[in-house]
């Protein structure tokens, strides 16, 4: 079952209300996405911790409804 880009964006923004989120469907199949997420919540966190925070925001959908997500995360400058 595929997942819509808008649903991914909504789940991330629920967890990180200040986030800017850009989602790109890499294959047009609803299963392979790239996301760029910028949030102040990432300040002082390692890249691994930032990615774990985003995966947690997706509430277990990763690996199920969402097959692949290439993440780029950062804190605002």
PDB file as gemmi writes it, atoms N, CA and C in Angstrom:
CRYST1    1.000    1.000    1.000  90.00  90.00  90.00 P 1                      
ATOM      1  N   UNK A   1       0.853  -1.172   0.000  1.00  0.00           N  
ATOM      2  CA  UNK A   1       0.000   0.000   0.000  1.00  0.00           C  
ATOM      3  C   UNK A   1       0.905   1.244   0.000  1.00  0.00           C  
ATOM      4  N   UNK A   2       0.672   2.111  -0.943  1.00  0.00           N  
ATOM      5  CA  UNK A   2       1.477   3.323  -1.078  1.00  0.00           C  
ATOM      6  C   UNK A   2       1.011   4.396  -0.082  1.00  0.00           C  
ATOM      7  N   UNK A   3       1.876   5.377   0.083  1.00  0.00           N  
ATOM      8  CA  UNK A   3       1.599   6.475   1.005  1.00  0.00           C  
ATOM      9  C   UNK A   3       1.736   7.790   0.242  1.00  0.00           C  
ATOM     10  N   UNK A   4       0.795   8.701   0.407  1.00  0.00           N  
ATOM     11  CA  UNK A   4       0.827   9.981  -0.297  1.00  0.00           C  
ATOM     12  C   UNK A   4       1.858  10.919   0.323  1.00  0.00           C  
ATOM     13  N   UNK A   5       2.500  11.712  -0.522  1.00  0.00           N  
ATOM     14  CA  UNK A   5       3.489  12.689  -0.058  1.00  0.00           C  
ATOM     15  C   UNK A   5       2.867  13.654   0.951  1.00  0.00           C  
ATOM     16  N   UNK A   6       1.619  14.026   0.746  1.00  0.00           N  
ATOM     17  CA  UNK A   6       0.952  14.949   1.661  1.00  0.00           C  
ATOM     18  C   UNK A   6       0.789  14.334   3.051  1.00  0.00           C  
ATOM     19  N   UNK A   7       0.574  13.030   3.103  1.00  0.00           N  
ATOM     20  CA  UNK A   7       0.440  12.344   4.392  1.00  0.00           C  
ATOM     21  C   UNK A   7       1.772  12.325   5.137  1.00  0.00           C  
ATOM     22  N   UNK A   8       2.857  12.082   4.406  1.00  0.00           N  
ATOM     23  CA  UNK A   8       4.187  12.102   5.011  1.00  0.00           C  
ATOM     24  C   UNK A   8       4.476  13.493   5.569  1.00  0.00           C  
ATOM     25  N   UNK A   9       4.217  14.504   4.757  1.00  0.00           N  
ATOM     26  CA  UNK A   9       4.457  15.887   5.181  1.00  0.00           C  
ATOM     27  C   UNK A   9       3.631  16.230   6.414  1.00  0.00           C  
ATOM     28  N   UNK A  10       2.370  15.834   6.428  1.00  0.00           N  
ATOM     29  CA  UNK A  10       1.488  16.126   7.557  1.00  0.00           C  
ATOM     30  C   UNK A  10       1.992  15.476   8.842  1.00  0.00           C  
ATOM     31  N   UNK A  11       2.425  14.233   8.762  1.00  0.00           N  
ATOM     32  CA  UNK A  11       2.914  13.529   9.954  1.00  0.00           C  
ATOM     33  C   UNK A  11       4.183  14.189  10.495  1.00  0.00           C  
ATOM     34  N   UNK A  12       5.063  14.611   9.600  1.00  0.00           N  
ATOM     35  CA  UNK A  12       6.295  15.271  10.030  1.00  0.00           C  
ATOM     36  C   UNK A  12       5.971  16.615  10.667  1.00  0.00           C  
ATOM     37  N   UNK A  13       5.047  17.368  10.057  1.00  0.00           N  
ATOM     38  CA  UNK A  13       4.695  18.685  10.599  1.00  0.00           C  
ATOM     39  C   UNK A  13       3.938  18.581  11.926  1.00  0.00           C  
ATOM     40  N   UNK A  14       3.223  17.490  12.134  1.00  0.00           N  
ATOM     41  CA  UNK A  14       2.566  17.287  13.432  1.00  0.00           C  
ATOM     42  C   UNK A  14       3.614  17.135  14.528  1.00  0.00           C  
ATOM     43  N   UNK A  15       4.703  16.431  14.224  1.00  0.00           N  
ATOM     44  CA  UNK A  15       5.761  16.213  15.208  1.00  0.00           C  
ATOM     45  C   UNK A  15       6.667  17.430  15.357  1.00  0.00           C  
ATOM     46  N   UNK A  16       6.847  18.171  14.273  1.00  0.00           N  
ATOM     47  CA  UNK A  16       7.745  19.334  14.249  1.00  0.00           C  
ATOM     48  C   UNK A  16       6.994  20.513  13.629  1.00  0.00           C  
ATOM     49  N   UNK A  17       6.153  21.203  14.405  1.00  0.00           N  
ATOM     50  CA  UNK A  17       5.302  22.262  13.854  1.00  0.00           C  
ATOM     51  C   UNK A  17       6.061  23.383  13.141  1.00  0.00           C  
ATOM     52  N   UNK A  18       7.318  23.621  13.524  1.00  0.00           N  
ATOM     53  CA  UNK A  18       8.079  24.704  12.892  1.00  0.00           C  
ATOM     54  C   UNK A  18       8.816  24.248  11.635  1.00  0.00           C  
ATOM     55  N   UNK A  19       8.688  22.986  11.291  1.00  0.00           N  
ATOM     56  CA  UNK A  19       9.491  22.411  10.207  1.00  0.00           C  
ATOM     57  C   UNK A  19       9.097  22.934   8.832  1.00  0.00           C  
ATOM     58  N   UNK A  20      10.115  23.052   7.994  1.00  0.00           N  
ATOM     59  CA  UNK A  20       9.873  23.191   6.564  1.00  0.00           C  
ATOM     60  C   UNK A  20      10.145  21.809   5.991  1.00  0.00           C  
ATOM     61  N   UNK A  21       9.240  21.340   5.164  1.00  0.00           N  
ATOM     62  CA  UNK A  21       9.308  19.975   4.650  1.00  0.00           C  
ATOM     63  C   UNK A  21       9.129  20.004   3.140  1.00  0.00           C  
ATOM     64  N   UNK A  22      10.051  19.384   2.435  1.00  0.00           N  
ATOM     65  CA  UNK A  22       9.940  19.206   0.990  1.00  0.00           C  
ATOM     66  C   UNK A  22       9.966  17.715   0.716  1.00  0.00           C  
ATOM     67  N   UNK A  23       8.949  17.224   0.012  1.00  0.00           N  
ATOM     68  CA  UNK A  23       8.847  15.803  -0.304  1.00  0.00           C  
ATOM     69  C   UNK A  23       8.887  15.642  -1.822  1.00  0.00           C  
ATOM     70  N   UNK A  24       9.658  14.671  -2.269  1.00  0.00           N  
ATOM     71  CA  UNK A  24       9.738  14.367  -3.696  1.00  0.00           C  
ATOM     72  C   UNK A  24       9.493  12.875  -3.887  1.00  0.00           C  
ATOM     73  N   UNK A  25       8.557  12.524  -4.765  1.00  0.00           N  
ATOM     74  CA  UNK A  25       8.299  11.125  -5.099  1.00  0.00           C  
ATOM     75  C   UNK A  25       9.333  10.723  -6.148  1.00  0.00           C  
ATOM     76  N   UNK A  26      10.268   9.885  -5.770  1.00  0.00           N  
ATOM     77  CA  UNK A  26      11.412   9.575  -6.627  1.00  0.00           C  
ATOM     78  C   UNK A  26      11.073   8.708  -7.840  1.00  0.00           C  
ATOM     79  N   UNK A  27      10.071   7.856  -7.709  1.00  0.00           N  
ATOM     80  CA  UNK A  27       9.728   6.939  -8.804  1.00  0.00           C  
ATOM     81  C   UNK A  27       8.305   7.100  -9.315  1.00  0.00           C  
ATOM     82  N   UNK A  28       7.538   7.957  -8.674  1.00  0.00           N  
ATOM     83  CA  UNK A  28       6.145   8.113  -9.076  1.00  0.00           C  
ATOM     84  C   UNK A  28       5.262   6.953  -8.632  1.00  0.00           C  
ATOM     85  N   UNK A  29       5.769   6.139  -7.695  1.00  0.00           N  
ATOM     86  CA  UNK A  29       5.021   4.959  -7.264  1.00  0.00           C  
ATOM     87  C   UNK A  29       4.433   5.075  -5.855  1.00  0.00           C  
ATOM     88  N   UNK A  30       4.703   6.196  -5.173  1.00  0.00           N  
ATOM     89  CA  UNK A  30       4.181   6.375  -3.827  1.00  0.00           C  
ATOM     90  C   UNK A  30       4.891   5.544  -2.780  1.00  0.00           C  
ATOM     91  N   UNK A  31       6.005   4.921  -3.143  1.00  0.00           N  
ATOM     92  CA  UNK A  31       6.758   4.081  -2.220  1.00  0.00           C  
ATOM     93  C   UNK A  31       8.178   4.572  -1.968  1.00  0.00           C  
ATOM     94  N   UNK A  32       8.700   5.373  -2.871  1.00  0.00           N  
ATOM     95  CA  UNK A  32      10.093   5.824  -2.786  1.00  0.00           C  
ATOM     96  C   UNK A  32      10.135   7.348  -2.804  1.00  0.00           C  
ATOM     97  N   UNK A  33      10.456   7.915  -1.646  1.00  0.00           N  
ATOM     98  CA  UNK A  33      10.455   9.366  -1.496  1.00  0.00           C  
ATOM     99  C   UNK A  33      11.804   9.885  -1.030  1.00  0.00           C  
ATOM    100  N   UNK A  34      12.005  11.164  -1.283  1.00  0.00           N  
ATOM    101  CA  UNK A  34      13.112  11.905  -0.680  1.00  0.00           C  
ATOM    102  C   UNK A  34      12.465  13.035   0.106  1.00  0.00           C  
ATOM    103  N   UNK A  35      12.992  13.333   1.275  1.00  0.00           N  
ATOM    104  CA  UNK A  35      12.450  14.403   2.103  1.00  0.00           C  
ATOM    105  C   UNK A  35      13.579  15.276   2.623  1.00  0.00           C  
ATOM    106  N   UNK A  36      13.346  16.572   2.572  1.00  0.00           N  
ATOM    107  CA  UNK A  36      14.249  17.541   3.186  1.00  0.00           C  
ATOM    108  C   UNK A  36      13.460  18.182   4.318  1.00  0.00           C  
ATOM    109  N   UNK A  37      13.966  18.025   5.536  1.00  0.00           N  
ATOM    110  CA  UNK A  37      13.261  18.519   6.721  1.00  0.00           C  
ATOM    111  C   UNK A  37      14.201  19.431   7.505  1.00  0.00           C  
ATOM    112  N   UNK A  38      13.737  20.651   7.752  1.00  0.00           N  
ATOM    113  CA  UNK A  38      14.492  21.604   8.557  1.00  0.00           C  
ATOM    114  C   UNK A  38      13.636  21.980   9.757  1.00  0.00           C  
ATOM    115  N   UNK A  39      14.197  21.800  10.961  1.00  0.00           N  
ATOM    116  CA  UNK A  39      13.451  22.113  12.179  1.00  0.00           C  
ATOM    117  C   UNK A  39      14.413  22.503  13.291  1.00  0.00           C  
ATOM    118  N   UNK A  40      13.986  23.436  14.127  1.00  0.00           N  
ATOM    119  CA  UNK A  40      14.798  23.829  15.282  1.00  0.00           C  
ATOM    120  C   UNK A  40      14.937  22.674  16.280  1.00  0.00           C  
ATOM    121  N   UNK A  41      14.046  21.694  16.213  1.00  0.00           N  
ATOM    122  CA  UNK A  41      14.123  20.528  17.102  1.00  0.00           C  
ATOM    123  C   UNK A  41      15.396  19.724  16.859  1.00  0.00           C  
ATOM    124  N   UNK A  42      16.021  19.905  15.707  1.00  0.00           N  
ATOM    125  CA  UNK A  42      17.228  19.154  15.370  1.00  0.00           C  
ATOM    126  C   UNK A  42      18.502  19.809  15.901  1.00  0.00           C  
ATOM    127  N   UNK A  43      18.376  21.010  16.441  1.00  0.00           N  
ATOM    128  CA  UNK A  43      19.563  21.732  16.919  1.00  0.00           C  
ATOM    129  C   UNK A  43      20.295  20.928  17.994  1.00  0.00           C  
ATOM    130  N   UNK A  44      21.605  20.745  17.808  1.00  0.00           N  
ATOM    131  CA  UNK A  44      22.419  20.020  18.764  1.00  0.00           C  
ATOM    132  C   UNK A  44      22.333  18.506  18.654  1.00  0.00           C  
ATOM    133  N   UNK A  45      21.547  17.998  17.713  1.00  0.00           N  
ATOM    134  CA  UNK A  45      21.387  16.555  17.524  1.00  0.00           C  
ATOM    135  C   UNK A  45      22.288  16.087  16.382  1.00  0.00           C  
ATOM    136  N   UNK A  46      22.755  14.852  16.485  1.00  0.00           N  
ATOM    137  CA  UNK A  46      23.533  14.273  15.391  1.00  0.00           C  
ATOM    138  C   UNK A  46      22.586  13.970  14.223  1.00  0.00           C  
ATOM    139  N   UNK A  47      23.154  13.746  13.065  1.00  0.00           N  
ATOM    140  CA  UNK A  47      22.328  13.411  11.896  1.00  0.00           C  
ATOM    141  C   UNK A  47      21.536  12.132  12.158  1.00  0.00           C  
ATOM    142  N   UNK A  48      22.150  11.152  12.793  1.00  0.00           N  
ATOM    143  CA  UNK A  48      21.449   9.898  13.113  1.00  0.00           C  
ATOM    144  C   UNK A  48      20.262  10.179  14.030  1.00  0.00           C  
ATOM    145  N   UNK A  49      20.477  10.994  15.054  1.00  0.00           N  
ATOM    146  CA  UNK A  49      19.381  11.343  15.963  1.00  0.00           C  
ATOM    147  C   UNK A  49      18.268  12.086  15.225  1.00  0.00           C  
ATOM    148  N   UNK A  50      18.629  12.985  14.334  1.00  0.00           N  
ATOM    149  CA  UNK A  50      17.631  13.727  13.552  1.00  0.00           C  
ATOM    150  C   UNK A  50      16.784  12.766  12.720  1.00  0.00           C  
ATOM    151  N   UNK A  51      17.442  11.822  12.059  1.00  0.00           N  
ATOM    152  CA  UNK A  51      16.712  10.858  11.234  1.00  0.00           C  
ATOM    153  C   UNK A  51      15.820   9.976  12.094  1.00  0.00           C  
ATOM    154  N   UNK A  52      16.301   9.564  13.254  1.00  0.00           N  
ATOM    155  CA  UNK A  52      15.483   8.761  14.166  1.00  0.00           C  
ATOM    156  C   UNK A  52      14.240   9.531  14.593  1.00  0.00           C  
ATOM    157  N   UNK A  53      14.385  10.823  14.809  1.00  0.00           N  
ATOM    158  CA  UNK A  53      13.242  11.663  15.195  1.00  0.00           C  
ATOM    159  C   UNK A  53      12.194  11.695  14.079  1.00  0.00           C  
ATOM    160  N   UNK A  54      12.642  11.803  12.836  1.00  0.00           N  
ATOM    161  CA  UNK A  54      11.704  11.820  11.708  1.00  0.00           C  
ATOM    162  C   UNK A  54      11.038  10.453  11.568  1.00  0.00           C  
ATOM    163  N   UNK A  55      11.815   9.374  11.666  1.00  0.00           N  
ATOM    164  CA  UNK A  55      11.214   8.042  11.574  1.00  0.00           C  
ATOM    165  C   UNK A  55      10.180   7.833  12.680  1.00  0.00           C  
ATOM    166  N   UNK A  56      10.459   8.326  13.882  1.00  0.00           N  
ATOM    167  CA  UNK A  56       9.500   8.222  14.983  1.00  0.00           C  
ATOM    168  C   UNK A  56       8.215   8.986  14.652  1.00  0.00           C  
ATOM    169  N   UNK A  57       8.357  10.131  13.986  1.00  0.00           N  
ATOM    170  CA  UNK A  57       7.188  10.928  13.602  1.00  0.00           C  
ATOM    171  C   UNK A  57       6.305  10.185  12.607  1.00  0.00           C  
ATOM    172  N   UNK A  58       6.899   9.255  11.862  1.00  0.00           N  
ATOM    173  CA  UNK A  58       6.135   8.491  10.867  1.00  0.00           C  
ATOM    174  C   UNK A  58       5.405   7.304  11.486  1.00  0.00           C  
ATOM    175  N   UNK A  59       5.519   7.131  12.782  1.00  0.00           N  
ATOM    176  CA  UNK A  59       4.718   6.196  13.576  1.00  0.00           C  
ATOM    177  C   UNK A  59       4.641   4.784  12.991  1.00  0.00           C  
ATOM    178  N   UNK A  60       5.785   4.221  12.666  1.00  0.00           N  
ATOM    179  CA  UNK A  60       5.820   2.829  12.228  1.00  0.00           C  
ATOM    180  C   UNK A  60       5.455   2.590  10.776  1.00  0.00           C  
ATOM    181  N   UNK A  61       5.206   3.634  10.019  1.00  0.00           N  
ATOM    182  CA  UNK A  61       4.841   3.457   8.600  1.00  0.00           C  
ATOM    183  C   UNK A  61       6.062   3.099   7.743  1.00  0.00           C  
ATOM    184  N   UNK A  62       7.260   3.455   8.239  1.00  0.00           N  
ATOM    185  CA  UNK A  62       8.496   3.166   7.508  1.00  0.00           C  
ATOM    186  C   UNK A  62       8.668   1.658   7.398  1.00  0.00           C  
ATOM    187  N   UNK A  63       8.930   1.173   6.193  1.00  0.00           N  
ATOM    188  CA  UNK A  63       9.104  -0.259   5.984  1.00  0.00           C  
ATOM    189  C   UNK A  63       7.794  -0.987   5.699  1.00  0.00           C  
ATOM    190  N   UNK A  64       6.686  -0.323   5.941  1.00  0.00           N  
ATOM    191  CA  UNK A  64       5.371  -0.897   5.644  1.00  0.00           C  
ATOM    192  C   UNK A  64       4.745  -0.144   4.491  1.00  0.00           C  
ATOM    193  N   UNK A  65       3.912   0.838   4.825  1.00  0.00           N  
ATOM    194  CA  UNK A  65       3.289   1.667   3.792  1.00  0.00           C  
ATOM    195  C   UNK A  65       4.313   2.511   3.044  1.00  0.00           C  
ATOM    196  N   UNK A  66       5.369   2.855   3.712  1.00  0.00           N  
ATOM    197  CA  UNK A  66       6.422   3.682   3.117  1.00  0.00           C  
ATOM    198  C   UNK A  66       7.672   2.832   2.984  1.00  0.00           C  
ATOM    199  N   UNK A  67       7.999   2.469   1.753  1.00  0.00           N  
ATOM    200  CA  UNK A  67       9.094   1.539   1.517  1.00  0.00           C  
ATOM    201  C   UNK A  67      10.469   2.192   1.679  1.00  0.00           C  
ATOM    202  N   UNK A  68      10.649   3.377   1.117  1.00  0.00           N  
ATOM    203  CA  UNK A  68      11.973   4.013   1.160  1.00  0.00           C  
ATOM    204  C   UNK A  68      11.831   5.527   1.300  1.00  0.00           C  
ATOM    205  N   UNK A  69      12.650   6.092   2.190  1.00  0.00           N  
ATOM    206  CA  UNK A  69      12.664   7.549   2.393  1.00  0.00           C  
ATOM    207  C   UNK A  69      14.105   8.003   2.542  1.00  0.00           C  
ATOM    208  N   UNK A  70      14.582   8.736   1.542  1.00  0.00           N  
ATOM    209  CA  UNK A  70      15.918   9.317   1.599  1.00  0.00           C  
ATOM    210  C   UNK A  70      15.790  10.651   2.341  1.00  0.00           C  
ATOM    211  N   UNK A  71      16.424  10.757   3.488  1.00  0.00           N  
ATOM    212  CA  UNK A  71      16.265  11.933   4.341  1.00  0.00           C  
ATOM    213  C   UNK A  71      17.457  12.866   4.295  1.00  0.00           C  
ATOM    214  N   UNK A  72      17.143  14.144   4.264  1.00  0.00           N  
ATOM    215  CA  UNK A  72      18.128  15.192   4.500  1.00  0.00           C  
ATOM    216  C   UNK A  72      17.530  16.051   5.598  1.00  0.00           C  
ATOM    217  N   UNK A  73      18.220  16.164   6.734  1.00  0.00           N  
ATOM    218  CA  UNK A  73      17.700  16.927   7.861  1.00  0.00           C  
ATOM    219  C   UNK A  73      18.708  17.982   8.293  1.00  0.00           C  
ATOM    220  N   UNK A  74      18.189  19.064   8.861  1.00  0.00           N  
ATOM    221  CA  UNK A  74      19.062  20.104   9.388  1.00  0.00           C  
ATOM    222  C   UNK A  74      18.272  21.015  10.313  1.00  0.00           C  
ATOM    223  N   UNK A  75      19.018  21.757  11.126  1.00  0.00           N  
ATOM    224  CA  UNK A  75      18.438  22.808  11.960  1.00  0.00           C  
ATOM    225  C   UNK A  75      18.584  24.117  11.179  1.00  0.00           C  
ATOM    226  N   UNK A  76      17.683  25.065  11.385  1.00  0.00           N  
ATOM    227  CA  UNK A  76      17.810  26.340  10.682  1.00  0.00           C  
ATOM    228  C   UNK A  76      19.113  27.052  11.057  1.00  0.00           C  
ATOM    229  N   UNK A  77      19.638  27.789  10.124  1.00  0.00           N  
ATOM    230  CA  UNK A  77      20.897  28.514  10.369  1.00  0.00           C  
ATOM    231  C   UNK A  77      20.693  29.689  11.301  1.00  0.00           C  
TER     232      UNK A  77                                                      
END                                                                             
